[in-house]
Amino acid sequence: MYAGIDIGSLTAKLVVVNQKGKIIAQELMGVLPNPLDSAQELIRRISERNRIKWQEIKYVVSTGYGREKIQEQGWAKENISEISCHGFGAFHLNPKVRTIIDIGGQDSKVIKINKNGELENFVMNDKCAAGTGHFLEVMARVLEVELGELGTISKKSRRPVEISSRCTIYAETEVIHSLQQGTSKVDIAAGINKAMAERVLTLVRRVGAEKEIMITGGVAKNQAVKKELEQALGIKIIYPKIDPQLIGAYGAALFARKRGEKK
């Protein structure tokens, strides 16, 4: 068995694969204040729910924001960037994929890989929260709807509100103003999803995306954002066969299998 641990800004993930690279166990949870506590809880859950002894896992790769601390603690043999792990994971799910749009809680990335699943190029958003899951969280809070509802309710919209501000704070002000004017939450939600897609498209154009394209990360679950991206790019974006939030951990587990077999 081989494992990949991905401690992100908002969620922590753990994937265990067998000798053939097939997922045999997985865990996803909200992060704890300390990355090591998150990793320890993931290991505990995997052990209890799947009866997997951590000592039986031959090789572990860590990724995400907390990857170095996890390796230092001795729970991983090495750490690899989440960019490479997302690319490798997406490629193994679909070898035709050449571009990955990864939209997480605190950042968004567009990654290009070659025919072997190796990193070729990538671009990330700047420090602003616009174009990330946090942007959608802020807007959902203002609308007083659940985050998962943003994509669902916007399907009924016929006149999406235009949100011009690139800054999350100013965009929040625009949403509040629209509510005060009596604009329906449906049309505002549609405008929010469209604005989100436009911010990501800026990254796509910078890196020069190539077909086929897969979307990963928590925001991939928002079908309205995915649809806006598809319409703008004129293609059908591939939705992963596994939870899109697990792609990084899955890629890390596959790297662990590759490294473990060599050693």
Phi and psi in degrees as a GROMACS rama.xvg file:
@    title "Ramachandran Plot"
@    xaxis  label "Phi"
@    yaxis  label "Psi"
@TYPE xy
-136.216  151.303  TYR-2
-136.487  152.289  ALA-3
-127.799  130.028  GLY-4
-113.819  126.094  ILE-5
-122.542  107.617  ASP-6
-102.219  104.562  ILE-7
-93.2698  -166.961  GLY-8
-76.1953  -30.7181  SER-9
-121.712  -28.3019  LEU-10
-129.976  152.984  THR-11
-119.448  136.347  ALA-12
-132.786  147.854  LYS-13
-140.311  128.529  LEU-14
-127.238  134.717  VAL-15
-116.366  130.959  VAL-16
-120.276  159.401  VAL-17
-92.5514  -169.829  ASN-18
-59.6256  -29.3767  GLN-19
-90.3515  -0.412992  LYS-20
86.704  9.66056  GLY-21
-83.6719  136.896  LYS-22
-69.8154  125.486  ILE-23
-114.372  -12.2024  ILE-24
-160.662  148.238  ALA-25
-154.379  148.837  GLN-26
-142.912  143.552  GLU-27
-141.631  130.287  LEU-28
-151.548  164.743  MET-29
-70.4746  144.54  GLY-30
-70.3114  151.657  VAL-31
-96.0611  162.806  LEU-32
-53.3278  -35.7609  PRO-33
-105.56  125.291  ASN-34
-54.657  -34.3082  PRO-35
-67.2208  -35.9086  LEU-36
-66.1833  -38.3571  ASP-37
-62.631  -45.9942  SER-38
-62.9042  -42.4728  ALA-39
-63.0031  -39.4613  GLN-40
-68.7459  -38.2091  GLU-41
-62.0753  -44.5096  LEU-42
-62.6454  -41.1812  ILE-43
-61.8993  -44.6061  ARG-44
-65.202  -43.4371  ARG-45
-61.4602  -41.5384  ILE-46
-65.2903  -44.2275  SER-47
-75.7178  -43.2287  GLU-48
-81.9033  -27.0201  ARG-49
-117.268  1.45559  ASN-50
54.8685  41.8523  ARG-51
-104.093  123.116  ILE-52
-84.4402  126.752  LYS-53
-57.1851  -32.1616  TRP-54
-66.9709  -20.4698  GLN-55
-81.9753  -13.5734  GLU-56
-78.9759  123.076  ILE-57
-72.0752  -37.4656  LYS-58
-152.187  138.44  TYR-59
-129.687  135.325  VAL-60
-118.68  133.677  VAL-61
-104.803  151.57  SER-62
-148.723  175.539  THR-63
88.1241  -172.4  GLY-64
-60.6569  -34.3228  TYR-65
-98.808  16.8642  GLY-66
-62.6105  -38.4334  ARG-67
-69.6431  -40.5666  GLU-68
-64.3276  -36.2076  LYS-69
-67.7909  -39.1376  ILE-70
-66.8973  -42.7357  GLN-71
-60.4834  -34.2047  GLU-72
-71.5208  -18.3802  GLN-73
96.322  5.38041  GLY-74
-83.8994  -11.9262  TRP-75
-134.955  145.747  ALA-76
-75.8141  -32.6714  LYS-77
-157.367  167.929  GLU-78
-124.179  146.76  ASN-79
-134.223  143.013  ILE-80
-59.0234  148.686  SER-81
-64.5494  -25.0981  GLU-82
-65.0687  -49.0213  ILE-83
-64.9649  -38.9373  SER-84
-67.2191  -40.9126  CYS-85
-63.6972  -41.9481  HIS-86
-63.6015  -45.1682  GLY-87
-67.4656  -41.2735  PHE-88
-65.1061  -45.2704  GLY-89
-62.9578  -41.5957  ALA-90
-61.3799  -40.7337  PHE-91
-73.4672  -23.3541  HIS-92
-76.4851  -32.5383  LEU-93
-153.684  100.655  ASN-94
-61.3568  -12.9169  PRO-95
-80.2969  -15.6559  LYS-96
-65.1132  134.307  VAL-97
-123.254  -17.0148  ARG-98
-134.47  136.924  THR-99
-122.031  126.695  ILE-100
-100.911  109.373  ILE-101
-111.294  113.039  ASP-102
-115.063  105.676  ILE-103
-102.389  -168.541  GLY-104
-70.8167  -37.441  GLY-105
-117.601  -9.85429  GLN-106
-151.999  165.229  ASP-107
-134.584  145.434  SER-108
-138.728  147.794  LYS-109
-119.868  123.106  VAL-110
-119.439  132.661  ILE-111
-108.957  134.251  LYS-112
-124.752  160.597  ILE-113
-93.085  -171.138  ASN-114
-68.5983  -10.9652  LYS-115
-102.48  3.97145  ASN-116
82.1184  10.7198  GLY-117
-89.032  146.861  GLU-118
-61.7222  129.751  LEU-119
-112.118  -41.3632  GLU-120
-165.384  157.982  ASN-121
-158.565  161.471  PHE-122
-144.173  142.638  VAL-123
-117.798  159.877  MET-124
-71.1901  163.905  ASN-125
-76.7869  -169.044  ASP-126
-71.234  -13.9652  LYS-127
-67.6635  146.29  CYS-128
-76.1006  -14.2304  ALA-129
-59.4382  134.205  ALA-130
89.2291  13.196  GLY-131
-127.258  172.554  THR-132
-62.5963  -30.1164  GLY-133
-62.1531  -36.5049  HIS-134
-57.5811  -46.3195  PHE-135
-67.5754  -35.8518  LEU-136
-61.5589  -44.6441  GLU-137
-61.6395  -45.683  VAL-138
-67.6255  -37.9457  MET-139
-63.7074  -38.318  ALA-140
-64.7095  -40.3432  ARG-141
-65.8726  -39.8259  VAL-142
-77.3495  -11.4697  LEU-143
60.5332  46.5799  GLU-144
-128.899  160.736  VAL-145
-69.7813  149.062  GLU-146
-56.1132  -41.3967  LEU-147
-67.707  -15.5462  GLY-148
-81.6434  -19.6296  GLU-149
-55.6867  -44.0661  LEU-150
-73.7745  -35.031  GLY-151
-70.7601  -50.0971  THR-152
-70.6019  -25.4447  ILE-153
-71.041  -14.5744  SER-154
-62.8274  -25.3981  LYS-155
-84.9767  -4.36826  LYS-156
-72.5279  141.699  SER-157
-116.488  -19.2989  ARG-158
-136.717  78.5136  ARG-159
-59.5067  138.071  PRO-160
-72.8546  141.209  VAL-161
-88.0247  123.506  GLU-162
-110.371  105.726  ILE-163
-88.5834  -26.5128  SER-164
-69.7656  134.633  SER-165
-85.0598  -22.5396  ARG-166
-82.1168  135.392  CYS-167
-60.3177  -40.5812  THR-168
-63.5662  -45.2289  ILE-169
-70.5394  -34.849  TYR-170
-64.722  -37.185  ALA-171
-60.8577  -40.8929  GLU-172
-62.6428  -39.8286  THR-173
-62.9627  -41.879  GLU-174
-64.9471  -43.7057  VAL-175
-60.2949  -43.1384  ILE-176
-62.1808  -41.1283  HIS-177
-63.5775  -39.4823  SER-178
-63.9358  -41.1194  LEU-179
-64.5292  -28.7165  GLN-180
-82.2555  -3.45573  GLN-181
89.5582  11.9958  GLY-182
-67.2311  139.274  THR-183
-67.0159  148.14  SER-184
-62.323  -29.4059  LYS-185
-61.6598  -48.4682  VAL-186
-70.6138  -33.1151  ASP-187
-69.3511  -42.3661  ILE-188
-60.7093  -40.6638  ALA-189
-63.0958  -40.0688  ALA-190
-65.9109  -37.2417  GLY-191
-63.9796  -46.1187  ILE-192
-64.8654  -38.0236  ASN-193
-67.1444  -41.7545  LYS-194
-62.6188  -39.5458  ALA-195
-60.8944  -47.5066  MET-196
-62.3057  -39.4318  ALA-197
-63.9826  -36.1844  GLU-198
-67.2309  -38.1914  ARG-199
-71.5564  -35.9526  VAL-200
-60.928  -30.6522  LEU-201
-59.6328  -40.7603  THR-202
-69.5295  -40.2489  LEU-203
-59.2704  -43.6382  VAL-204
-69.2525  -32.2696  ARG-205
-67.6811  -37.9854  ARG-206
-88.2618  -17.478  VAL-207
71.5  67.3732  GLY-208
-60.4254  144.407  ALA-209
-120.939  148.079  GLU-210
-70.1694  152.102  LYS-211
-84.1508  154.442  GLU-212
-115.716  132.282  ILE-213
-116.969  144.17  MET-214
-106.551  134.555  ILE-215
-133.519  176.01  THR-216
90.4039  168.049  GLY-217
-59.8462  -36.0462  GLY-218
-69.5481  -17.0855  VAL-219
-59.0097  -23.5814  ALA-220
-74.8333  -13.4651  LYS-221
-84.5212  99.6704  ASN-222
-66.1665  -24.3274  GLN-223
-69.3913  -41.1344  ALA-224
-64.6071  -43.6001  VAL-225
-58.7133  -43.2203  LYS-226
-65.3302  -40.5  LYS-227
-62.4253  -40.5662  GLU-228
-64.8978  -41.7362  LEU-229
-63.2377  -42.8186  GLU-230
-65.2427  -40.117  GLN-231
-69.5785  -36.9129  ALA-232
-88.9113  -16.173  LEU-233
71.0036  29.8311  GLY-234
-140.025  169.111  ILE-235
-96.2977  116.8  LYS-236
-82.3055  135.76  ILE-237
-76.7495  128.876  ILE-238
-97.7785  128.608  TYR-239
-61.3496  155.101  PRO-240
-74.4718  -18.1262  LYS-241
-114.43  173.6  ILE-242
-53.599  123.427  ASP-243
-59.6449  -18.9427  PRO-244
-79.0622  -11.763  GLN-245
-95.3714  -2.9776  LEU-246
-59.5751  -42.144  ILE-247
-63.2798  -45.029  GLY-248
-67.0351  -36.2899  ALA-249
-64.8391  -45.2372  TYR-250
-61.1503  -40.303  GLY-251
-62.9085  -40.0268  ALA-252
-65.438  -37.5227  ALA-253
-68.7301  -37.5355  LEU-254
-63.1465  -39.1471  PHE-255
-62.0776  -41.2019  ALA-256
-63.8507  -43.6417  ARG-257
-63.4625  -45.6655  LYS-258
-69.2382  -41.5727  ARG-259
-63.4713  -38.7156  GLY-260
-65.8417  -36.3691  GLU-261
-67.6554  -34.523  LYS-262
